[in-house]
Amino acid sequence: MKPYMIIEGSENALDLFEKKVADALEIGYSLAGELVVQAHLSEIKFYQPVILTEGEEDEWDEEEDEN
């Protein structure tokens, strides 16, 4: 797993963004800062930084690294 990620989403797919964040938390990530909200043309974008909780990097999954 990557030690740090920024999960991106939009108001047009809010359910998907929430699921991505929830899934990251479930597999061992923690929120690493405030949610960033920005207006991009005709839609609102969301960015949530997450960081791998200490000790979880031992469960490295090479398959995820390829994505």
C-alpha positions as CSV (number, residue, x, y, z in Angstrom):
1,M,0.0,0.0,0.0
2,K,1.1,3.5,-0.6
3,P,2.1,5.4,2.6
4,Y,0.2,8.5,1.6
5,M,-2.7,9.3,-0.8
6,I,-4.9,12.1,-1.8
7,I,-8.4,10.8,-2.5
8,E,-10.2,12.9,-5.1
9,G,-13.9,13.2,-5.8
10,S,-16.6,15.6,-7.0
11,E,-20.0,16.7,-6.0
12,N,-21.4,14.8,-9.1
13,A,-20.2,11.5,-7.5
14,L,-20.3,12.3,-3.8
15,D,-21.3,8.7,-2.8
16,L,-18.2,7.3,-4.6
17,F,-15.9,9.8,-2.9
18,E,-17.3,8.9,0.5
19,K,-16.9,5.2,-0.3
20,K,-13.2,5.7,-1.3
21,V,-12.5,7.6,1.9
22,A,-14.4,4.9,4.0
23,D,-12.5,2.1,2.3
24,A,-9.2,3.8,2.9
25,L,-10.0,4.2,6.6
26,E,-11.1,0.5,6.8
27,I,-7.8,-0.8,5.4
28,G,-5.6,1.2,7.8
29,Y,-5.3,4.8,6.6
30,S,-6.0,7.8,8.8
31,L,-7.1,11.2,7.7
32,A,-4.0,13.4,7.3
33,G,-5.5,16.9,7.2
34,E,-8.6,18.9,6.4
35,L,-10.9,18.1,3.4
36,V,-10.0,20.5,0.6
37,V,-13.0,21.8,-1.5
38,Q,-12.4,23.7,-4.7
39,A,-14.6,25.0,-7.5
40,H,-13.5,23.8,-11.0
41,L,-15.6,25.3,-13.8
42,S,-19.1,23.9,-13.3
43,E,-18.4,21.4,-10.5
44,I,-17.0,21.2,-7.0
45,K,-14.0,19.0,-6.3
46,F,-13.0,17.4,-3.0
47,Y,-9.6,16.3,-2.0
48,Q,-8.9,14.3,1.2
49,P,-5.3,13.4,2.2
50,V,-4.8,10.1,4.0
51,I,-1.7,8.5,5.5
52,L,-1.1,4.9,6.3
53,T,-1.3,4.2,10.0
54,E,2.1,3.2,11.5
55,G,2.7,-0.6,11.3
56,E,0.3,-1.1,8.4
57,E,3.1,-0.9,5.8
58,D,4.1,-4.4,6.7
59,E,1.0,-5.6,4.8
60,W,2.5,-4.4,1.5
61,D,0.4,-5.6,-1.5
62,E,2.4,-5.5,-4.7
63,E,-0.8,-5.8,-6.7
64,E,-2.0,-2.4,-5.3
65,D,1.4,-0.9,-6.0
66,E,0.9,-1.5,-9.8
67,N,-2.3,0.6,-9.8
